[in-house]
Amino acid sequence: MTATDANTIAAPAPFTVLNVVLDSGERLPCLVESATWLPVRVATRWAVRYRRYRVQSSTLANNLRVLARVYRWARENAGYDLDNNLTQGHSLRNREIESLVSTLRATADGHALDTGAFDQHLAVIEDFLKWSLDSENRGGRSVLALEQLTAEHGRIEQLFRSLRVGARPSARIEPLEDTDIETIRHAIGPRRDSGGCLSFPDVFSSHGRLRNWLMFEVALELGIRRGELLKLRLDSLPRAADDGIRILRRPDDPHDSRAREPAVKTAERVIPASRELLRTVQVYLTSPPPLGRVSGKSPYLFVTRSGSPVSIDTADDIIVAIGRLSRVTPLSWHRLRHTWAERMAELFADQPNGMDRLVYLGGWTNPLSARRYIQRSLAKQAKEALRGYHRKLYEEAANA
């Protein structure tokens, strides 16, 4: 490695994303100069006045990291300050956009960017550049008439459409089999000893045994996402004769002390829970620590030994540990959701309003997201029906 290469690798990034927590509890990511901590002007306007109302704060932070690469390209490759260029009424020309896109194809460690992530990055940049064409949005000079502004929108849109590579369909996440679920439950679930008392294997620390098993059972039974699991609060639980667990959107909750706030990205809904699951939740809430939940410090259901809500990283560590202990791998919270969705699809596939039921319980805002599960179930049923036809056909031929 040459001295130049070493200096390039060691050089700090000129732009950084900072997460600011406002007095309201809202988490607002900001793109700043690493040396001065001053916000970049146009990207800050885009984030504060436009983008923050359309995406979760975690998504906005990722969007700003993409724009950080745009600002860096402008400074190091194009030789100008992007904010000055945009506010003076200039837009990026085709060759400049092609040069910018070529720098996005590799990640920081030099590997090629995944095609899906690459197209997503292009979508963010296209949105930013089209928004910044209008001086009413970004400030500065206005040099484009209405007809020119429309034409520039069309030019950028057409160019980015030609630059997208088209993401390959993602590999299907295999649902858990019944034997997999039993293996996991045997590895981490409670056991009844000779005296009739329940006890947990000591694979986790004492404060995490009941909690980790319950998190697995809740995710498997309700089919909720990781963020929804971590956003469950005590007031999400059913009262009296009600058996529904409420999945609510609570962005920027001032009671959420986590640095990275989990997000409920699906629609709000109420999901019925089994009596067995609700009894287990009650045991978790009423048992004294360390087995039970530490009370009085957080409104969230799943907490650490200190009473703070379980973080995203801790939740990921938990599900990976469950997979390692049970030897059911790869295991993720998303795989539990796929397992639930495939089973619900088999249940609803032959019902007239089965798709609507699956969409509601899964919280999908786009019905197309649930259609693939119904289609897989229908394909499975079609294969079984065809095999039955084949068996009957050859039985008739044999009898003849």
C-alpha positions as CSV (number, residue, x, y, z in Angstrom):
1,M,0.0,0.0,0.0
2,T,1.3,3.4,-1.0
3,A,1.4,6.4,1.3
4,T,-1.2,8.0,-0.8
5,D,-3.5,5.0,-0.4
6,A,-3.0,5.0,3.4
7,N,-3.8,8.7,3.6
8,T,-6.9,8.2,1.5
9,I,-8.2,5.4,3.8
10,A,-7.3,7.2,7.0
11,A,-8.9,10.5,5.9
12,P,-12.1,11.2,7.9
13,A,-15.4,11.6,6.0
14,P,-16.1,15.3,5.3
15,F,-19.8,15.0,6.1
16,T,-21.5,13.3,9.1
17,V,-25.1,12.5,10.0
18,L,-26.0,13.6,13.6
19,N,-29.1,12.5,15.3
20,V,-30.7,15.4,17.2
21,V,-33.5,14.8,19.7
22,L,-35.9,17.8,19.9
23,D,-37.8,18.9,23.0
24,S,-40.9,17.1,21.6
25,G,-39.0,13.8,21.6
26,E,-38.7,13.8,17.8
27,R,-35.4,12.3,16.5
28,L,-34.3,14.5,13.6
29,P,-31.1,13.4,11.7
30,C,-29.0,16.2,10.3
31,L,-26.2,16.2,7.7
32,V,-23.3,18.4,9.0
33,E,-19.7,19.3,8.1
34,S,-17.5,16.9,10.0
35,A,-14.9,19.7,10.7
36,T,-17.3,22.4,11.9
37,W,-20.6,20.6,12.7
38,L,-22.4,23.2,10.6
39,P,-25.4,21.8,8.8
40,V,-25.3,21.7,5.0
41,R,-28.0,24.1,3.8
42,V,-30.0,22.4,1.0
43,A,-29.9,18.9,2.4
44,T,-31.1,20.3,5.8
45,R,-34.0,22.1,4.1
46,W,-34.9,18.9,2.2
47,A,-34.8,16.9,5.4
48,V,-36.6,19.4,7.7
49,R,-39.2,20.8,5.3
50,Y,-40.0,17.8,3.2
51,R,-38.5,14.4,3.8
52,R,-39.1,14.1,7.6
53,Y,-42.8,14.0,7.0
54,R,-42.6,11.1,4.6
55,V,-40.2,8.6,6.2
56,Q,-39.2,7.3,9.7
57,S,-36.2,9.0,11.3
58,S,-34.0,5.9,10.7
59,T,-34.8,6.0,7.0
60,L,-34.1,9.7,6.9
61,A,-30.7,9.1,8.5
62,N,-29.9,6.5,5.8
63,N,-31.1,9.0,3.1
64,L,-28.8,11.7,4.4
65,R,-25.8,9.3,4.4
66,V,-26.5,8.8,0.7
67,L,-26.6,12.6,0.2
68,A,-23.3,12.8,2.1
69,R,-21.7,10.9,-0.7
70,V,-23.3,13.4,-3.2
71,Y,-21.8,16.4,-1.4
72,R,-18.5,14.6,-1.1
73,W,-18.5,13.8,-4.9
74,A,-19.2,17.5,-5.6
75,R,-16.3,18.7,-3.5
76,E,-13.7,16.1,-4.5
77,N,-14.6,15.2,-8.1
78,A,-16.7,18.1,-9.5
79,G,-14.7,20.8,-7.7
80,Y,-17.5,22.9,-6.4
81,D,-19.7,23.4,-3.3
82,L,-23.0,21.6,-4.0
83,D,-25.0,24.0,-1.8
84,N,-23.7,27.1,-3.7
85,N,-24.2,25.4,-7.1
86,L,-27.8,24.5,-6.3
87,T,-28.8,27.8,-4.7
88,Q,-27.4,29.7,-7.7
89,G,-29.9,27.9,-9.8
90,H,-27.6,25.4,-11.5
91,S,-28.7,21.8,-11.9
92,L,-26.4,18.7,-12.4
93,R,-25.9,17.9,-16.0
94,N,-26.1,14.5,-17.5
95,R,-22.4,13.8,-17.5
96,E,-22.1,15.0,-13.9
97,I,-24.9,12.7,-12.8
98,E,-23.3,9.8,-14.6
99,S,-20.0,10.6,-12.9
100,L,-21.7,10.7,-9.5
101,V,-23.5,7.4,-10.1
102,S,-20.2,5.7,-11.0
103,T,-18.8,6.6,-7.5
104,L,-21.9,5.0,-5.8
105,R,-21.3,1.6,-7.2
106,A,-18.8,0.6,-4.6
107,T,-19.2,0.6,-0.8
108,A,-16.8,2.1,1.7
109,D,-14.8,-1.2,1.9
110,G,-14.5,-1.4,-1.9
111,H,-17.1,-4.1,-2.6
112,A,-19.8,-3.7,-5.2
113,L,-23.1,-2.2,-3.8
114,D,-26.0,-4.6,-3.8
115,T,-28.3,-3.9,-6.8
116,G,-31.3,-3.2,-4.6
117,A,-29.4,-0.8,-2.4
118,F,-27.9,0.9,-5.5
119,D,-31.3,1.5,-7.0
120,Q,-32.6,2.8,-3.7
121,H,-29.6,5.3,-3.5
122,L,-30.5,6.5,-6.9
123,A,-34.1,7.0,-5.9
124,V,-33.0,9.2,-2.9
125,I,-30.7,11.3,-5.1
126,E,-33.3,11.7,-7.8
127,D,-35.9,12.9,-5.3
128,F,-33.4,15.4,-3.8
129,L,-32.3,16.8,-7.1
130,K,-35.8,17.2,-8.4
131,W,-36.9,18.9,-5.1
132,S,-34.0,21.3,-5.2
133,L,-34.8,22.5,-8.7
134,D,-37.5,24.8,-7.2
135,S,-36.1,27.8,-5.5
136,E,-39.2,27.9,-3.3
137,N,-37.9,24.7,-1.8
138,R,-34.1,25.1,-1.5
139,G,-33.8,28.9,-1.4
140,G,-31.5,31.0,-3.6
141,R,-32.0,32.2,-7.2
142,S,-34.8,31.2,-9.4
143,V,-33.7,30.9,-13.0
144,L,-36.3,28.4,-14.4
145,A,-39.7,29.3,-15.7
146,L,-42.5,26.9,-15.1
147,E,-42.1,25.2,-18.4
148,Q,-38.3,24.8,-17.9
149,L,-38.8,23.4,-14.4
150,T,-41.2,20.8,-15.8
151,A,-38.6,19.9,-18.5
152,E,-35.8,19.6,-16.0
153,H,-37.9,17.3,-13.8
154,G,-38.5,15.1,-16.9
155,R,-34.8,15.1,-17.8
156,I,-33.7,14.0,-14.4
157,E,-36.4,11.4,-14.1
158,Q,-35.6,9.9,-17.5
159,L,-31.8,9.9,-16.8
160,F,-32.2,8.1,-13.5
161,R,-34.6,5.6,-15.0
162,S,-31.9,4.7,-17.5
163,L,-29.2,4.4,-14.8
164,R,-31.1,2.0,-12.6
165,V,-30.0,-1.6,-12.9
166,G,-33.2,-3.3,-11.7
167,A,-32.9,-5.2,-8.4
168,R,-32.9,-9.0,-8.7
169,P,-35.8,-10.7,-6.8
170,S,-34.7,-11.4,-3.3
171,A,-34.2,-15.0,-2.3
172,R,-37.2,-16.5,-0.5
173,I,-36.9,-16.7,3.2
174,E,-37.8,-20.3,4.2
175,P,-40.4,-20.5,6.9
176,L,-39.8,-22.5,10.0
177,E,-41.0,-26.1,10.0
178,D,-42.9,-27.5,13.0
179,T,-39.8,-29.4,14.0
180,D,-37.8,-26.2,14.0
181,I,-40.3,-24.5,16.3
182,E,-40.3,-27.4,18.7
183,T,-36.5,-27.5,18.7
184,I,-36.3,-23.8,19.6
185,R,-38.9,-24.2,22.3
186,H,-37.0,-27.2,23.8
187,A,-33.8,-25.1,23.8
188,I,-35.0,-22.0,25.4
189,G,-38.6,-22.6,26.7
190,P,-39.7,-23.6,30.2
191,R,-39.7,-27.2,31.5
192,R,-41.7,-28.8,34.3
193,D,-39.6,-30.6,36.9
194,S,-40.6,-33.6,39.0
195,G,-42.3,-31.4,41.5
196,G,-44.5,-29.7,38.9
197,C,-42.6,-26.4,39.0
198,L,-41.6,-24.6,35.8
199,S,-38.0,-23.8,35.2
200,F,-35.9,-22.5,32.3
201,P,-32.7,-23.9,31.0
202,D,-29.7,-21.7,32.0
203,V,-28.8,-20.8,28.4
204,F,-29.5,-17.1,29.1
205,S,-28.9,-15.0,32.2
206,S,-31.6,-15.2,34.8
207,H,-33.2,-11.8,33.8
208,G,-33.4,-12.8,30.1
209,R,-34.8,-16.3,30.2
210,L,-38.5,-15.7,30.4
211,R,-38.2,-12.4,28.4
212,N,-36.3,-13.9,25.5
213,W,-38.6,-16.9,25.2
214,L,-41.7,-14.6,25.4
215,M,-40.3,-12.3,22.7
216,F,-39.9,-15.3,20.4
217,E,-43.5,-16.6,21.1
218,V,-45.0,-13.1,20.6
219,A,-43.2,-12.6,17.3
220,L,-44.1,-16.1,16.1
221,E,-47.8,-15.9,17.1
222,L,-48.6,-12.4,16.0
223,G,-46.3,-12.1,13.0
224,I,-45.1,-8.7,13.9
225,R,-41.9,-7.0,12.8
226,R,-38.9,-6.4,15.0
227,G,-39.8,-2.7,15.4
228,E,-43.4,-3.5,16.3
229,L,-42.2,-6.1,18.9
230,L,-39.9,-3.6,20.6
231,K,-42.6,-0.8,20.5
232,L,-45.1,-2.9,22.4
233,R,-46.1,-1.0,25.6
234,L,-48.1,-1.9,28.6
235,D,-51.1,0.0,27.2
236,S,-50.8,-2.1,24.0
237,L,-52.0,-5.2,26.0
238,P,-55.7,-6.2,26.2
239,R,-57.9,-5.3,29.1
240,A,-60.6,-7.3,30.7
241,A,-62.3,-9.7,28.2
242,D,-60.5,-8.2,25.2
243,D,-57.8,-10.5,23.6
244,G,-56.4,-8.1,21.1
245,I,-52.8,-6.7,21.2
246,R,-52.7,-3.2,19.7
247,I,-50.0,-2.4,17.2
248,L,-49.7,1.4,17.3
249,R,-47.5,3.9,15.6
250,R,-45.6,5.9,18.2
251,P,-42.9,7.8,16.3
252,D,-40.8,10.2,18.4
253,D,-42.2,8.9,21.7
254,P,-40.7,11.0,24.5
255,H,-40.9,8.0,26.8
256,D,-38.6,6.0,24.4
257,S,-35.0,6.4,25.8
258,R,-33.3,4.4,23.0
259,A,-30.8,6.2,20.9
260,R,-32.1,4.3,17.8
261,E,-35.8,4.3,18.2
262,P,-37.5,1.2,16.7
263,A,-40.1,2.1,14.1
264,V,-43.6,0.7,13.4
265,K,-43.6,0.9,9.6
266,T,-46.8,-1.0,9.0
267,A,-50.4,0.0,9.6
268,E,-52.0,0.2,13.0
269,R,-54.1,-2.8,13.9
270,V,-55.4,-5.1,16.7
271,I,-54.2,-8.7,16.6
272,P,-56.0,-11.3,18.7
273,A,-53.6,-13.3,21.0
274,S,-54.1,-16.8,22.4
275,R,-54.9,-17.3,26.0
276,E,-51.7,-19.2,26.4
277,L,-49.7,-16.2,25.2
278,L,-51.6,-13.7,27.3
279,R,-51.1,-15.9,30.4
280,T,-47.3,-16.0,29.7
281,V,-47.3,-12.2,29.4
282,Q,-49.0,-12.0,32.7
283,V,-46.4,-14.2,34.3
284,Y,-43.7,-12.0,32.9
285,L,-45.4,-8.9,34.3
286,T,-46.2,-10.2,37.7
287,S,-43.1,-12.4,38.5
288,P,-40.5,-10.6,40.6
289,P,-37.1,-9.9,39.1
290,P,-34.8,-11.3,37.9
291,L,-37.2,-13.7,36.1
292,G,-40.0,-11.2,35.7
293,R,-40.1,-7.7,34.2
294,V,-38.5,-4.8,36.1
295,S,-41.4,-2.4,36.6
296,G,-41.7,1.3,37.2
297,K,-39.0,2.5,34.8
298,S,-40.4,2.3,31.3
299,P,-43.8,1.9,29.7
300,Y,-42.4,-0.6,27.2
301,L,-43.1,-4.3,27.6
302,F,-39.7,-5.8,27.0
303,V,-37.0,-4.3,29.2
304,T,-33.4,-5.0,30.3
305,R,-32.3,-5.8,33.8
306,S,-32.0,-2.0,34.4
307,G,-35.6,-1.4,33.4
308,S,-34.7,0.3,30.1
309,P,-36.5,-0.8,26.9
310,V,-34.7,-3.5,24.9
311,S,-32.6,-1.9,22.1
312,I,-32.6,-2.9,18.4
313,D,-29.0,-4.3,18.7
314,T,-30.0,-6.3,21.8
315,A,-33.0,-7.8,20.1
316,D,-30.8,-8.8,17.2
317,D,-28.4,-10.4,19.6
318,I,-31.2,-12.3,21.2
319,I,-32.6,-13.9,18.0
320,V,-29.1,-14.8,16.8
321,A,-28.4,-16.4,20.2
322,I,-31.7,-18.4,20.0
323,G,-30.7,-19.7,16.6
324,R,-27.3,-20.7,17.8
325,L,-28.5,-22.4,20.9
326,S,-31.2,-24.3,19.0
327,R,-29.1,-24.9,15.9
328,V,-31.9,-23.5,13.8
329,T,-30.1,-21.2,11.5
330,P,-30.3,-18.7,9.9
331,L,-32.8,-17.3,12.4
332,S,-34.1,-13.7,12.4
333,W,-37.2,-11.8,13.5
334,H,-38.1,-11.4,9.8
335,R,-38.0,-15.2,9.4
336,L,-40.6,-15.5,12.1
337,R,-42.8,-13.0,10.3
338,H,-42.4,-15.0,7.1
339,T,-43.4,-18.2,8.9
340,W,-46.5,-16.5,10.3
341,A,-47.4,-15.0,6.9
342,E,-47.1,-18.3,5.0
343,R,-49.2,-20.1,7.5
344,M,-51.9,-17.4,7.5
345,A,-51.9,-17.5,3.7
346,E,-52.6,-21.2,3.7
347,L,-55.5,-20.5,6.1
348,F,-57.0,-17.7,4.1
349,A,-56.1,-18.7,0.5
350,D,-59.5,-20.4,-0.3
351,Q,-61.6,-17.7,1.5
352,P,-63.3,-15.0,-0.6
353,N,-61.9,-12.2,1.5
354,G,-58.7,-14.0,2.5
355,M,-56.4,-11.5,1.0
356,D,-58.1,-8.6,2.9
357,R,-57.7,-10.5,6.2
358,L,-54.1,-11.3,5.6
359,V,-53.3,-7.6,4.6
360,Y,-55.0,-6.3,7.8
361,L,-53.4,-8.7,10.2
362,G,-50.0,-8.3,8.6
363,G,-50.3,-4.5,8.6
364,W,-49.4,-4.1,5.0
365,T,-50.4,-0.8,3.5
366,N,-49.8,-2.2,0.0
367,P,-51.9,-5.3,-0.8
368,L,-49.2,-6.4,-3.3
369,S,-46.9,-7.1,-0.4
370,A,-49.2,-9.9,0.9
371,R,-50.1,-11.3,-2.6
372,R,-46.9,-13.4,-2.8
373,Y,-47.8,-15.4,0.3
374,I,-51.3,-16.1,-1.1
375,Q,-49.8,-17.1,-4.5
376,R,-47.3,-19.5,-2.8
377,S,-50.2,-21.1,-0.9
378,L,-52.3,-21.4,-4.1
379,A,-49.3,-22.9,-5.9
380,K,-48.8,-25.4,-3.1
381,Q,-52.5,-26.4,-3.3
382,A,-52.3,-26.6,-7.1
383,K,-49.3,-29.0,-6.9
384,E,-51.1,-31.2,-4.4
385,A,-54.2,-31.3,-6.5
386,L,-52.2,-32.2,-9.6
387,R,-50.4,-35.0,-7.8
388,G,-53.8,-36.3,-6.7
389,Y,-54.9,-36.2,-10.3
390,H,-51.8,-38.1,-11.4
391,R,-52.3,-40.8,-8.8
392,K,-55.9,-41.3,-9.8
393,L,-55.0,-41.3,-13.5
394,Y,-52.4,-44.1,-13.2
395,E,-54.6,-46.1,-10.8
396,E,-57.3,-46.1,-13.4
397,A,-54.8,-47.2,-16.0
398,A,-53.5,-50.0,-13.8
399,N,-57.1,-51.2,-13.1
400,A,-57.9,-51.2,-16.8
